[in-house]
Amino acid sequence: PYRVMYYVKRIKDIFLSNRFALKIKSGNNFNIESPFHVKGHRYICIGHNFSACPGLRIECWDKYAGYSYFPQIVIGNNVSCNYRCHIGAVNKIVIGNNVLIGSQAPIDRKLFSKGPIVIEDNVWIGDGVCILANVTIGCNSIIGANAVITKDIPPYSTVVGNNIILKRRSN
């Protein structure tokens, strides 16, 4: 019975992933495990080889409490999200290629805009990291678990805690 339930869940996940991929602009090899939540399909663009574990929330808020917003979420190729990630936008969030996002990592913004969030290529975001508005994370950086990112992170950096840069790696 467990093997049968595994295959039933897998078929359900494939169906729901394909349904979501048809509603947005997406590349090939798109896999999201259920349950997941999506708001604002038309504002989301995801590249090739995207995968997410259960609990993913992607939200683009265009209206809230009488205010109008112009959200956009752009996710590059080869991006992987672990369990219970939350990506929410009222402005713009850009996630580059080859990005790994750990469990319980909210990349979101309160319902007012202070600017876009940009995560450049080859970034590793640890578990529980919170990335706030108007921040750019440079390419090839590593963000340690439970860090709170409130300002720009230069390329080739390792960050822990509240924007404490441990070391800057050379190119």
DSSP file with accessible surface (Angstrom, degrees, kcal/mol):
  #  RESIDUE AA STRUCTURE BP1 BP2  ACC     N-H-->O    O-->H-N    N-H-->O    O-->H-N    TCO  KAPPA ALPHA  PHI   PSI    X-CA   Y-CA   Z-CA
    1    1 A P     >        0   0  132      0, 0.0     4,-2.3     0, 0.0     5,-0.2   0.000 360.0 360.0 360.0 -33.1    0.0    0.0    0.0
    2    2 A Y  H  >  +     0   0  203      2,-0.2     4,-2.2     1,-0.2     5,-0.1   0.905 360.0  49.6 -67.9 -39.5    2.9    2.5    0.7
    3    3 A R  H  > S+     0   0  180      2,-0.2     4,-2.1     1,-0.2    -1,-0.2   0.909 110.9  50.0 -64.8 -40.2    4.3    2.0   -2.8
    4    4 A V  H  > S+     0   0   92      1,-0.2     4,-2.4     2,-0.2    -2,-0.2   0.935 110.6  49.5 -63.7 -43.3    0.9    2.5   -4.4
    5    5 A M  H  X S+     0   0  121     -4,-2.3     4,-2.6     1,-0.2     5,-0.2   0.879 108.1  54.7 -64.4 -36.8    0.4    5.7   -2.3
    6    6 A Y  H  X S+     0   0  141     -4,-2.2     4,-2.5     1,-0.2    -1,-0.2   0.940 110.7  44.8 -60.2 -47.1    3.9    6.9   -3.4
    7    7 A Y  H  X S+     0   0  125     -4,-2.1     4,-2.4     2,-0.2    -2,-0.2   0.884 111.8  52.2 -68.1 -36.4    3.0    6.5   -7.1
    8    8 A V  H  X S+     0   0   81     -4,-2.4     4,-2.3     2,-0.2    -1,-0.2   0.941 112.2  45.9 -63.2 -45.3   -0.4    8.2   -6.6
    9    9 A K  H  X S+     0   0   84     -4,-2.6     4,-2.8     1,-0.2    -2,-0.2   0.919 111.8  52.1 -63.5 -41.9    1.2   11.2   -4.9
   10   10 A R  H  X S+     0   0   76     -4,-2.5     4,-2.3     2,-0.2    -2,-0.2   0.918 110.1  47.8 -62.5 -42.2    3.9   11.3   -7.7
   11   11 A I  H  X S+     0   0  117     -4,-2.4     4,-2.5     2,-0.2    -1,-0.2   0.921 112.0  50.5 -64.3 -41.7    1.3   11.3  -10.4
   12   12 A K  H  X S+     0   0  113     -4,-2.3     4,-2.8     2,-0.2     5,-0.2   0.930 110.3  49.9 -61.2 -44.3   -0.7   14.1   -8.6
   13   13 A D  H  X S+     0   0    4     -4,-2.8     4,-2.7     1,-0.2    19,-0.3   0.913 110.7  49.3 -62.2 -42.0    2.6   16.1   -8.3
   14   14 A I  H  X S+     0   0   72     -4,-2.3     4,-2.5     2,-0.2     5,-0.2   0.937 112.5  48.1 -62.9 -44.8    3.3   15.8  -12.0
   15   15 A F  H  X S+     0   0  128     -4,-2.5     4,-2.3     1,-0.2    -2,-0.2   0.949 114.7  44.3 -60.6 -49.5   -0.2   16.8  -12.9
   16   16 A L  H  X S+     0   0   39     -4,-2.8     4,-2.5     2,-0.2    -2,-0.2   0.896 113.3  51.2 -66.7 -38.7   -0.2   19.8  -10.6
   17   17 A S  H  X S+     0   0    1     -4,-2.7     4,-2.8    -5,-0.2    -1,-0.2   0.935 112.1  46.5 -61.9 -46.2    3.3   20.9  -11.7
   18   18 A N  H  X S+     0   0   85     -4,-2.5     4,-1.9    -5,-0.2    -2,-0.2   0.886 111.2  52.0 -64.9 -37.7    2.3   20.7  -15.4
   19   19 A R  H  X S+     0   0  128     -4,-2.3     4,-1.1    -5,-0.2    -1,-0.2   0.932 112.5  45.3 -62.9 -45.0   -0.9   22.6  -14.7
   20   20 A F  H >X S+     0   0    7     -4,-2.5     4,-1.0     1,-0.2     3,-0.5   0.922 110.4  54.5 -63.8 -43.2    1.1   25.4  -12.9
   21   21 A A  H 3< S+     0   0   15     -4,-2.8     3,-0.4     1,-0.2     5,-0.3   0.857 105.8  53.3 -61.5 -33.4    3.7   25.4  -15.7
   22   22 A L  H 3< S+     0   0  153     -4,-1.9    -1,-0.2     1,-0.2    -2,-0.2   0.814 106.4  52.9 -70.9 -28.4    0.9   26.0  -18.3
   23   23 A K  H << S+     0   0  102     -4,-1.1     2,-0.2    -3,-0.5    -1,-0.2   0.666 114.6  40.2 -81.3 -18.5   -0.4   29.0  -16.4
   24   24 A I  S  < S-     0   0   15     -4,-1.0     2,-0.8    -3,-0.4    21,-0.2  -0.701  97.5 -90.5-119.8 175.5    2.9   30.8  -16.3
   25   25 A K  E     +a   45   0A 155     19,-1.4    21,-2.9    16,-0.3     2,-0.3  -0.813  64.7 158.6 -85.6 112.6    5.9   31.3  -18.6
   26   26 A S  E     -a   46   0A  42     -2,-0.8    21,-0.2    -5,-0.3    22,-0.1  -0.960  34.5-133.3-139.1 157.8    8.1   28.4  -17.8
   27   27 A G        -     0   0   15     19,-1.2     3,-0.1    20,-0.7     2,-0.1  -0.029  46.1 -64.1 -88.8-161.4   10.9   26.3  -19.2
   28   28 A N  S    S+     0   0  120      1,-0.2    21,-2.7    21,-0.0    22,-0.4  -0.391 105.6  35.0 -85.6 164.0   11.4   22.6  -19.4
   29   29 A N  S    S+     0   0  116      1,-0.2    21,-0.7    19,-0.2     2,-0.5   0.982  71.7 172.4  57.4  67.6   11.8   20.1  -16.6
   30   30 A F  E     +g   50   0B  18     19,-0.2     2,-0.4    -3,-0.1    -1,-0.2  -0.919   2.9 170.7-112.1 119.1    9.5   21.8  -14.1
   31   31 A N  E     +g   51   0B  38     19,-2.6    21,-1.7    -2,-0.5     2,-0.4  -0.945   8.9 167.9-140.5 118.4    8.8   19.9  -10.9
   32   32 A I  E     -g   52   0B   0     -2,-0.4     2,-0.3   -19,-0.3   -15,-0.2  -0.997  26.4-139.0-126.4 129.9    7.0   21.1   -7.7
   33   33 A E        -     0   0   61     19,-2.4    23,-0.4    -2,-0.4    22,-0.3  -0.665  41.2 -78.1 -86.8 141.7    5.9   18.6   -5.0
   34   34 A S  S    S+     0   0   10     -2,-0.3     2,-0.1   -25,-0.2   -21,-0.1  -0.463  99.4  55.1 -81.3 154.6    2.5   19.2   -3.4
   35   35 A P  S    S+     0   0   96      0, 0.0    20,-3.4     0, 0.0    21,-0.5   0.560  72.7 142.7 -83.8 150.3    1.2   20.9   -1.4
   36   36 A F        -     0   0   50     19,-0.2     2,-0.4    18,-0.2    21,-0.2  -0.969  35.2-143.3-145.7 160.7    2.1   24.3   -2.9
   37   37 A H  E     -n   57   0C  90     19,-2.6    21,-2.5    -2,-0.3     2,-0.4  -0.992  14.2-176.6-131.0 133.5    0.4   27.7   -3.2
   38   38 A V  E     -n   58   0C  22     -2,-0.4     2,-0.4    19,-0.2    21,-0.2  -0.997   3.2-178.2-132.6 133.9    0.6   30.2   -6.0
   39   39 A K  E     +n   59   0C  69     19,-2.3    21,-2.1    -2,-0.4    -2,-0.0  -1.000  69.4  19.5-129.3 131.8   -1.0   33.7   -6.3
   40   40 A G    >   -     0   0   18     -2,-0.4     3,-2.0    19,-0.2     4,-0.2   0.933  62.6-179.2  80.9  51.3   -0.7   35.9   -9.4
   41   41 A H  G >  S+     0   0   55      1,-0.3     3,-1.8     2,-0.2   -16,-0.3   0.843  75.8  62.1 -50.2 -40.6    0.2   33.3  -12.1
   42   42 A R  G 3  S+     0   0  176      1,-0.3    -1,-0.3   -18,-0.1    -2,-0.1   0.643 100.1  53.8 -69.5 -12.1    0.4   35.9  -14.8
   43   43 A Y  G <  S+     0   0   62     -3,-2.0    30,-2.4    17,-0.1     2,-0.4   0.307  92.9  91.0-101.1   8.5    3.3   37.8  -13.1
   44   44 A I  E <   + b   0  73A   5     -3,-1.8   -19,-1.4    28,-0.2     2,-0.4  -0.891  46.0 179.2-115.1 134.5    5.6   34.8  -12.7
   45   45 A C  E     -ab  25  74A  48     28,-2.5    30,-3.0    -2,-0.4     2,-0.4  -0.993   7.1-176.7-133.0 124.0    8.3   33.6  -15.1
   46   46 A I  E     -ab  26  75A   1    -21,-2.9   -19,-1.2    -2,-0.4    30,-0.2  -0.981  13.0-142.9-126.7 134.7   10.4   30.5  -14.3
   47   47 A G        -     0   0   15     28,-2.0   -20,-0.7    29,-0.6     3,-0.4   0.148  41.3 -52.3 -79.7-163.1   13.3   29.1  -16.4
   48   48 A H  S    S+     0   0   78      1,-0.2    30,-2.5   -22,-0.1    31,-0.4  -0.319 111.4  20.0 -74.2 152.7   14.4   25.5  -17.1
   49   49 A N  S    S+     0   0   62    -21,-2.7     2,-0.4    28,-0.2    30,-0.3   0.893  75.9 165.4  58.3  50.8   15.1   22.8  -14.5
   50   50 A F  E     +g   30   0B   1    -21,-0.7   -19,-2.6    -3,-0.4     2,-0.3  -0.791   7.3 174.5 -95.8 134.9   13.1   24.3  -11.6
   51   51 A S  E     -gh  31  80B  44     28,-2.0    30,-2.3    -2,-0.4     2,-0.3  -0.996   8.1-179.2-140.5 148.4   12.3   22.1   -8.6
   52   52 A A  E     -gh  32  81B   4    -21,-1.7   -19,-2.4    -2,-0.3    30,-0.2  -0.992  20.5-133.8-147.2 139.6   10.7   22.7   -5.3
   53   53 A C    >   -     0   0   24     28,-1.9     3,-0.7    -2,-0.3    32,-0.2  -0.287  54.5 -61.0 -80.0 173.2    9.9   20.5   -2.3
   54   54 A P  T 3  S+     0   0   26      0, 0.0    30,-2.1     0, 0.0    -1,-0.2  -0.145 115.8  41.4 -58.3 149.0    6.5   20.6   -0.5
   55   55 A G  T 3  S+     0   0   24    -20,-3.4   -19,-0.2   -22,-0.3   -21,-0.1   0.486  70.8 157.7  96.2   6.3    5.3   23.8    1.0
   56   56 A L    <   -     0   0    1     -3,-0.7   -19,-2.6   -21,-0.5     2,-0.4  -0.388  19.9-168.7 -64.9 135.5    6.4   26.3   -1.7
   57   57 A R  E     +no  37  86C 103     28,-2.4    30,-3.2   -21,-0.2     2,-0.5  -0.983   8.8 177.4-125.9 119.0    4.5   29.6   -1.7
   58   58 A I  E     +no  38  87C   0    -21,-2.5   -19,-2.3    -2,-0.4     2,-0.4  -0.987  12.6 176.6-119.9 119.9    4.9   32.0   -4.6
   59   59 A E  E     -no  39  88C  17     28,-2.7    30,-2.7    -2,-0.5     2,-0.5  -0.986  21.0-175.0-132.7 129.4    2.8   35.1   -4.4
   60   60 A C  E     - o   0  89C   0    -21,-2.1     2,-0.7    -2,-0.4    30,-0.2  -0.972  17.4-157.6-118.3 111.4    2.4   38.2   -6.6
   61   61 A W        +     0   0   65     28,-2.5     3,-0.1    -2,-0.5    -2,-0.0  -0.808  23.2 165.6 -94.4 113.0    0.1   40.7   -5.0
   62   62 A D  S    S+     0   0   31     -2,-0.7     7,-3.0     1,-0.3     2,-0.3   0.684  72.5  25.1 -97.3 -19.8   -1.4   43.1   -7.5
   63   63 A K  E     +S   68   0D 142      5,-0.2    -1,-0.3     7,-0.0     2,-0.3  -0.996  63.9 156.3-144.3 137.0   -4.1   44.5   -5.2
   64   64 A Y  E >   -S   67   0D 117      3,-2.1     3,-2.2    -2,-0.3    -3,-0.0  -0.879  69.6 -12.6-161.0 128.3   -4.4   44.6   -1.4
   65   65 A A  T 3  S-     0   0   78      1,-0.3     3,-0.1    -2,-0.3    -2,-0.0   0.841 128.5 -48.7  51.0  42.0   -6.4   46.8    1.0
   66   66 A G  T 3  S+     0   0   85      1,-0.3     2,-0.3     0, 0.0    -1,-0.3   0.437 114.9 113.5  83.8  -1.9   -7.3   49.3   -1.8
   67   67 A Y  E <   -S   64   0D 155     -3,-2.2    -3,-2.1     0, 0.0     2,-0.4  -0.796  56.0-141.9-103.6 148.3   -3.8   49.7   -3.2
   68   68 A S  E     -S   63   0D  77     -2,-0.3     2,-0.3    -5,-0.2    -5,-0.2  -0.876  18.9-174.6-109.0 141.8   -2.6   48.5   -6.6
   69   69 A Y        -     0   0   34     -7,-3.0    22,-0.1    -2,-0.4    -9,-0.0  -0.833  25.3-139.5-128.8 166.3    0.9   47.0   -7.2
   70   70 A F        -     0   0  180     20,-0.9    -8,-0.1    -2,-0.3    20,-0.1  -0.668  35.2-178.3-126.8  74.4    2.9   45.9  -10.2
   71   71 A P        +     0   0    6      0, 0.0     2,-0.3     0, 0.0    21,-0.2  -0.310  10.2 176.9 -79.0 158.0    4.5   42.6   -9.1
   72   72 A Q  E     - c   0  92A  84     19,-1.6    21,-2.5    -2,-0.0     2,-0.5  -0.911  11.4-169.2-157.6 132.6    6.9   40.4  -11.0
   73   73 A I  E     -bc  44  93A   0    -30,-2.4   -28,-2.5    -2,-0.3     2,-0.5  -0.993   8.2-177.3-123.2 122.5    8.9   37.3  -10.1
   74   74 A V  E     -bc  45  94A  40     19,-2.7    21,-3.0    -2,-0.5     2,-0.4  -0.985   2.4-174.0-121.4 120.5   11.5   36.1  -12.5
   75   75 A I  E     -bc  46  95A   3    -30,-3.0   -28,-2.0    -2,-0.5    21,-0.2  -0.964  13.7-143.9-118.3 129.4   13.3   32.8  -11.7
   76   76 A G        -     0   0   12     19,-2.5   -29,-0.6    20,-0.6     3,-0.4   0.182  34.7 -60.9 -77.3-162.0   16.3   31.6  -13.8
   77   77 A N  S    S+     0   0   54      1,-0.2    21,-2.5   -30,-0.1    22,-0.3  -0.482 109.3  18.5 -85.1 152.4   17.5   28.2  -14.8
   78   78 A N  S    S+     0   0   69    -30,-2.5     2,-0.4    19,-0.2    -1,-0.2   0.893  80.4 156.7  58.5  46.9   18.5   25.4  -12.5
   79   79 A V        -     0   0    2     -3,-0.4   -28,-2.0   -31,-0.4     2,-0.4  -0.868  20.5-170.2-105.3 137.0   16.9   26.8   -9.4
   80   80 A S  E     -hi  51 100B  42     19,-2.3    21,-2.8    -2,-0.4     2,-0.4  -0.994   5.5-164.4-131.6 130.4   16.0   24.5   -6.5
   81   81 A C  E     -hi  52 101B   1    -30,-2.3   -28,-1.9    -2,-0.4    21,-0.2  -0.944  11.0-148.3-113.8 134.2   13.9   25.3   -3.4
   82   82 A N    >   -     0   0   59     19,-2.6     3,-0.6    -2,-0.4   -29,-0.2  -0.017  51.1 -37.5 -83.7-163.8   13.8   23.2   -0.3
   83   83 A Y  T 3  S+     0   0  101      1,-0.2    21,-2.5   -31,-0.1    22,-0.3  -0.227 118.5   0.0 -64.9 140.1   10.8   22.7    2.1
   84   84 A R  T 3  S+     0   0  131    -30,-2.1     2,-0.3    19,-0.2    -1,-0.2   0.844  77.9 168.1  54.9  48.3    8.5   25.6    2.9
   85   85 A C    <   -     0   0    1     -3,-0.6   -28,-2.4   -32,-0.2     2,-0.5  -0.675  19.3-156.2 -86.6 146.3   10.0   28.4    0.9
   86   86 A H  E     +op  57 106C  25     19,-1.5    21,-3.9    -2,-0.3     2,-0.5  -0.979  13.9 178.3-127.6 119.0    8.0   31.6    0.5
   87   87 A I  E     +op  58 107C   1    -30,-3.2   -28,-2.7    -2,-0.5     2,-0.4  -0.967  15.7 168.2-119.6 109.8    8.7   34.0   -2.4
   88   88 A G  E     -o   59   0C   4     19,-2.1     2,-0.4    -2,-0.5    21,-0.4  -0.981   7.4-178.5-130.3 137.6    6.3   37.0   -2.3
   89   89 A A  E     +o   60   0C   1    -30,-2.7   -28,-2.5    -2,-0.4   -16,-0.1  -0.986  33.4 167.9-139.3 144.8    6.3   40.2   -4.3
   90   90 A V  S    S+     0   0    5     -2,-0.4   -20,-0.9   -30,-0.2    23,-0.1   0.307  96.3  19.5-119.1  -8.1    4.5   43.5   -4.7
   91   91 A N  S    S-     0   0   49    -22,-0.1   -19,-1.6    24,-0.1     2,-0.4   0.178 117.5 -43.5-122.8-112.9    7.4   44.9   -6.8
   92   92 A K  E     -c   72   0A  80    -21,-0.2    25,-2.2    23,-0.1     2,-0.4  -0.991  40.2-175.4-135.1 134.7   10.1   42.8   -8.5
   93   93 A I  E     -cd  73 117A   0    -21,-2.5   -19,-2.7    -2,-0.4     2,-0.5  -0.998   7.6-171.8-126.1 125.5   12.1   39.7   -7.4
   94   94 A V  E     -cd  74 118A  39     23,-2.8    25,-3.2    -2,-0.4     2,-0.5  -0.982   2.6-172.7-119.8 124.4   14.8   38.3   -9.7
   95   95 A I  E     -cd  75 119A   2    -21,-3.0   -19,-2.5    -2,-0.5    25,-0.2  -0.981  18.4-144.5-116.7 122.2   16.5   35.0   -8.9
   96   96 A G        -     0   0   11     23,-3.3   -20,-0.6    -2,-0.5     3,-0.4   0.210  31.7 -63.6 -72.9-164.5   19.4   34.1  -11.2
   97   97 A N  S    S+     0   0   52      1,-0.2    25,-2.7   -21,-0.1    26,-0.3  -0.471 109.4  18.1 -84.0 152.5   20.6   30.8  -12.5
   98   98 A N  S    S+     0   0   70    -21,-2.5     2,-0.4     1,-0.2    -1,-0.2   0.883  82.5 157.0  58.6  46.1   22.0   27.9  -10.4
   99   99 A V        -     0   0    0     -3,-0.4   -19,-2.3   -22,-0.3     2,-0.5  -0.865  28.3-159.7-106.2 135.1   20.5   29.1   -7.1
  100  100 A L  E     -ij  80 124B  90     23,-2.1    25,-3.3    -2,-0.4     2,-0.5  -0.961   5.9-165.4-112.3 129.7   19.8   26.8   -4.2
  101  101 A I  E     -ij  81 125B   4    -21,-2.8   -19,-2.6    -2,-0.5    25,-0.2  -0.965  13.2-141.0-119.8 122.9   17.3   28.0   -1.5
  102  102 A G    >   -     0   0    6     23,-2.5     3,-0.7    -2,-0.5   -20,-0.2  -0.021  37.3 -64.0 -74.2 179.7   17.1   26.2    1.8
  103  103 A S  T 3  S+     0   0   17      1,-0.2    25,-3.2   -22,-0.1    26,-0.3  -0.262 112.7   8.7 -65.6 149.8   14.1   25.3    3.9
  104  104 A Q  T 3  S+     0   0  109    -21,-2.5    -1,-0.2    23,-0.2   -19,-0.2   0.839  83.2 154.0  50.9  43.6   11.9   27.9    5.5
  105  105 A A    <   -     0   0    0     -3,-0.7   -19,-1.5   -22,-0.3     2,-0.5  -0.864  29.8-157.2-105.5 105.1   13.5   30.8    3.6
  106  106 A P  E     -p   86   0C  38      0, 0.0    25,-1.9     0, 0.0     2,-0.6  -0.704  13.5-179.6 -83.4 124.5   11.1   33.7    3.1
  107  107 A I  E     +pq  87 131C   0    -21,-3.9   -19,-2.1    -2,-0.5     2,-0.3  -0.874  42.5 120.8-115.1  88.4   12.1   36.0    0.2
  108  108 A D        -     0   0   42     23,-1.0     2,-0.4    -2,-0.6   -19,-0.2  -0.905  51.0-134.8-150.3 176.1    9.4   38.5    0.6
  109  109 A R        -     0   0   17    -21,-0.4     4,-0.1    -2,-0.3    23,-0.1  -0.970  27.4-110.4-136.9 146.2    8.3   42.0    1.1
  110  110 A K        -     0   0  161     -2,-0.4     2,-2.3     2,-0.1   -20,-0.1  -0.268  56.7 -83.7 -66.4 169.6    5.7   43.7    3.2
  111  111 A L  S    S+     0   0   47      2,-0.1     2,-0.3   -22,-0.1    -1,-0.1  -0.147 111.2  70.0 -81.6  48.5    2.9   45.2    1.2
  112  112 A F  S    S-     0   0  104     -2,-2.3     2,-0.5   -43,-0.0    -2,-0.1  -0.937  83.6-119.0-149.5 151.6    4.7   48.4    0.4
  113  113 A S        +     0   0   55     -2,-0.3    -2,-0.1     1,-0.1   -24,-0.0  -0.816  34.7 164.1-104.8 128.6    7.6   48.6   -2.0
  114  114 A K  S    S-     0   0  140     -2,-0.5    -1,-0.1     1,-0.5   -23,-0.0   0.185  71.1 -66.4-114.1   9.5   11.1   49.8   -1.1
  115  115 A G        -     0   0   10     19,-0.0    19,-1.0    18,-0.0    -1,-0.5  -0.535  66.0 -53.1 127.6 170.5   12.7   48.4   -4.3
  116  116 A P        -     0   0   52      0, 0.0    19,-0.8     0, 0.0     2,-0.5  -0.235  38.1-131.3 -78.1 164.9   13.4   45.1   -6.0
  117  117 A I  E     -de  93 135A   0    -25,-2.2   -23,-2.8    17,-0.2     2,-0.5  -0.976  23.5-171.5-112.5 129.8   15.2   42.0   -4.7
  118  118 A V  E     -de  94 136A  40     17,-2.5    19,-2.8    -2,-0.5     2,-0.6  -0.988  10.2-173.9-127.0 123.4   17.9   40.6   -7.0
  119  119 A I  E     -de  95 137A   0    -25,-3.2   -23,-3.3    -2,-0.5    19,-0.1  -0.968  22.3-149.1-114.1 111.5   19.6   37.3   -6.3
  120  120 A E        -     0   0   74     17,-2.6     3,-0.4    -2,-0.6   -24,-0.2  -0.062  33.1 -59.7 -76.4-178.0   22.4   36.8   -8.9
  121  121 A D  S    S+     0   0   63      1,-0.2    19,-2.2   -26,-0.1    20,-0.3  -0.158 110.7  16.5 -65.8 152.5   23.8   33.6  -10.3
  122  122 A N  S    S+     0   0   68    -25,-2.7     2,-0.4    17,-0.2    -1,-0.2   0.856  82.5 152.5  58.9  43.5   25.3   30.7   -8.3
  123  123 A V        -     0   0    2     -3,-0.4   -23,-2.1   -26,-0.3     2,-0.5  -0.848  33.4-154.3-105.0 141.6   24.0   31.7   -4.9
  124  124 A W  E     -jk 100 142B 139     17,-2.1    19,-3.0    -2,-0.4     2,-0.6  -0.963   8.3-166.2-116.1 118.5   23.4   29.3   -2.1
  125  125 A I  E     -jk 101 143B   0    -25,-3.3   -23,-2.5    -2,-0.5    19,-0.1  -0.919  15.8-140.6-108.6 120.1   20.8   30.5    0.5
  126  126 A G    >   -     0   0   11     17,-2.6     3,-1.3    -2,-0.6   -24,-0.3  -0.052  35.9 -65.0 -74.6 177.2   20.7   28.5    3.7
  127  127 A D  T 3  S+     0   0   82      1,-0.2    19,-2.8   -26,-0.1    20,-0.2  -0.303 116.1   9.8 -63.6 138.4   17.8   27.4    5.8
  128  128 A G  T 3  S+     0   0   20    -25,-3.2    -1,-0.2     1,-0.2     2,-0.2   0.591  83.7 155.7  72.7  12.4   15.7   30.1    7.5
  129  129 A V    <   -     0   0    0     -3,-1.3     2,-0.5   -26,-0.3    -1,-0.2  -0.500  28.9-154.9 -73.2 137.3   17.3   33.0    5.6
  130  130 A C  E     - r   0 148C  32     17,-2.6    19,-3.2    -2,-0.2     2,-0.6  -0.969   5.9-166.0-115.8 121.3   15.1   36.1    5.4
  131  131 A I  E     -qr 107 149C   0    -25,-1.9   -23,-1.0    -2,-0.5    19,-0.1  -0.938  11.3-160.1-111.0 119.7   15.8   38.5    2.5
  132  132 A L        -     0   0   66     17,-2.5     3,-0.3    -2,-0.6   -23,-0.1  -0.328  30.0 -65.6 -95.7 178.4   14.1   41.9    2.7
  133  133 A A  S    S+     0   0   25      1,-0.2    -1,-0.2   -25,-0.1   -16,-0.1  -0.118 107.2  24.5 -67.4 157.1   13.3   44.6    0.1
  134  134 A N  S    S+     0   0   99    -19,-1.0     2,-0.4     1,-0.2   -17,-0.2   0.890  89.6 133.2  60.5  46.9   15.8   46.6   -1.9
  135  135 A V  E     -e  117   0A   0    -19,-0.8   -17,-2.5    -3,-0.3     2,-0.4  -0.971  40.4-163.1-129.7 140.9   18.6   44.1   -1.7
  136  136 A T  E     -e  118   0A  45     -2,-0.4    17,-2.8   -19,-0.2     2,-0.6  -0.996   7.8-156.9-120.7 129.2   21.0   42.6   -4.3
  137  137 A I  E     -ef 119 153A   0    -19,-2.8   -17,-2.6    -2,-0.4     3,-0.1  -0.934  25.2-127.6-105.1 118.1   22.9   39.4   -3.4
  138  138 A G    >   -     0   0    2     15,-2.5     3,-0.8    -2,-0.6    19,-0.2  -0.154  32.7 -82.5 -65.9 159.7   26.1   39.2   -5.6
  139  139 A C  T 3  S+     0   0   31      1,-0.2    17,-2.9    16,-0.1    18,-0.3  -0.122 108.4  18.2 -62.3 152.5   27.0   36.2   -7.7
  140  140 A N  T 3  S+     0   0   41    -19,-2.2     2,-0.2    15,-0.2    -1,-0.2   0.763  91.6 142.3  59.4  30.5   28.7   33.1   -6.2
  141  141 A S    <   -     0   0    1     -3,-0.8   -17,-2.1   -20,-0.3     2,-0.4  -0.656  42.5-145.4 -99.4 158.8   27.8   34.1   -2.6
  142  142 A I  E     -kl 124 158B  57     15,-2.7    17,-2.8    -2,-0.2     2,-0.6  -0.992   6.4-160.3-123.9 127.6   26.8   31.9    0.3
  143  143 A I  E     -kl 125 159B   1    -19,-3.0   -17,-2.6    -2,-0.4    17,-0.2  -0.940  21.5-133.5-110.3 117.0   24.2   33.0    2.8
  144  144 A G    >   -     0   0   17     15,-4.0     3,-1.4    -2,-0.6   -18,-0.1  -0.157  37.3 -71.8 -69.4 162.3   24.4   31.1    6.1
  145  145 A A  T 3  S+     0   0   59      1,-0.2    16,-0.5   -20,-0.1   -17,-0.2  -0.151 113.1   7.5 -56.4 140.7   21.4   29.6    7.9
  146  146 A N  T 3  S+     0   0  122    -19,-2.8    -1,-0.2     1,-0.2   -17,-0.1   0.605  87.9 151.9  63.6  17.5   19.0   32.0    9.7
  147  147 A A    <   -     0   0    0     -3,-1.4   -17,-2.6   -20,-0.2     2,-0.5  -0.445  39.5-142.8 -73.4 151.1   20.6   35.2    8.3
  148  148 A V  E     -r  130   0C  58     13,-1.6     2,-0.7   -19,-0.2    15,-0.3  -0.972  13.0-154.7-114.8 115.5   18.6   38.3    7.9
  149  149 A I  E     +r  131   0C   0    -19,-3.2   -17,-2.5    -2,-0.5    13,-0.1  -0.821  31.1 152.5 -99.2 113.3   19.6   40.2    4.7
  150  150 A T        +     0   0   68     -2,-0.7     2,-0.3   -19,-0.1    -1,-0.1   0.462  62.8  33.7-116.9  -9.2   18.8   43.9    4.9
  151  151 A K  S    S-     0   0  125    -16,-0.0   -16,-0.1   -15,-0.0    -1,-0.1  -0.932  97.5 -66.6-143.4 169.1   21.5   45.4    2.6
  152  152 A D        -     0   0   97     -2,-0.3   -15,-0.2   -18,-0.2    -2,-0.1  -0.202  40.0-149.0 -59.7 143.5   23.4   44.5   -0.5
  153  153 A I  B     -f  137   0A   5    -17,-2.8   -15,-2.5    -4,-0.1     3,-0.1  -0.967  18.1-127.9-114.4 124.5   25.9   41.6   -0.4
  154  154 A P    >   -     0   0   42      0, 0.0     3,-0.6     0, 0.0   -16,-0.1  -0.264  37.4 -84.4 -68.2 159.4   28.9   41.8   -2.7
  155  155 A P  T 3  S+     0   0   44      0, 0.0   -15,-0.2     0, 0.0   -16,-0.1  -0.185 110.8  23.1 -58.8 153.7   29.8   39.0   -5.1
  156  156 A Y  T 3  S+     0   0   58    -17,-2.9    13,-3.5     1,-0.2     2,-0.3   0.824  93.4 141.3  60.9  37.0   31.9   36.1   -3.8
  157  157 A S  E <   - M   0 168B   0     -3,-0.6   -15,-2.7   -18,-0.3     2,-0.5  -0.779  46.7-147.7-110.1 154.3   30.8   36.7   -0.2
  158  158 A T  E     -lM 142 167B  23      9,-1.8     8,-2.5    -2,-0.3     9,-0.8  -0.990  25.6-172.0-116.5 124.7   30.0   34.4    2.7
  159  159 A V  E     +lM 143 165B   0    -17,-2.8   -15,-4.0    -2,-0.5     2,-0.3  -0.948  12.1 171.4-125.5 137.7   27.4   35.9    5.0
  160  160 A V  E  >  - M   0 164B  49      4,-2.2     4,-1.7    -2,-0.4   -14,-0.1  -0.938  55.1  -2.0-134.1 162.4   26.0   34.8    8.4
  161  161 A G  T  4 S-     0   0   36    -16,-0.5   -13,-1.6    -2,-0.3     2,-1.1  -0.308 125.1  -9.0  63.0-137.6   23.8   36.5   11.0
  162  162 A N  T  4 S-     0   0  100    -15,-0.2    -1,-0.2     1,-0.2   -13,-0.1  -0.679 126.5 -51.4-100.7  79.4   22.6   40.0   10.2
  163  163 A N  T  4 S+     0   0   13     -2,-1.1     2,-0.8   -15,-0.3    -1,-0.2   0.795  86.3 156.4  61.3  33.1   24.7   40.9    7.1
  164  164 A I  E  <  -M  160   0B 100     -4,-1.7    -4,-2.2     1,-0.0     2,-0.7  -0.804  34.2-147.7 -89.0 112.2   28.0   39.9    8.8
  165  165 A I  E     -M  159   0B  74     -2,-0.8    -6,-0.2    -6,-0.2     3,-0.1  -0.723  13.7-171.9 -85.7 113.7   30.4   39.1    5.9
  166  166 A L  E     -     0   0B 109     -8,-2.5     2,-0.3    -2,-0.7    -1,-0.2   0.926  66.2 -17.4 -70.9 -48.9   32.8   36.4    7.1
  167  167 A K  E     -M  158   0B 128     -9,-0.8    -9,-1.8     2,-0.0     2,-0.6  -0.993  53.7-131.9-156.0 156.5   35.0   36.5    4.1
  168  168 A R  E     -M  157   0B 151     -2,-0.3   -11,-0.2   -11,-0.2     2,-0.2  -0.959  28.7-144.9-112.6 115.0   35.2   37.7    0.6
  169  169 A R        -     0   0   67    -13,-3.5     2,-0.1    -2,-0.6    -2,-0.0  -0.515  17.9-115.4 -79.6 149.8   36.4   35.1   -1.8
  170  170 A S              0   0  112     -2,-0.2    -1,-0.1     1,-0.1   -14,-0.0  -0.445 360.0 360.0 -80.5 160.0   38.5   36.0   -4.7
  171  171 A N              0   0  155     -2,-0.1    -1,-0.1   -16,-0.0   -15,-0.0   0.541 360.0 360.0 -68.0 360.0   37.4   35.5   -8.3
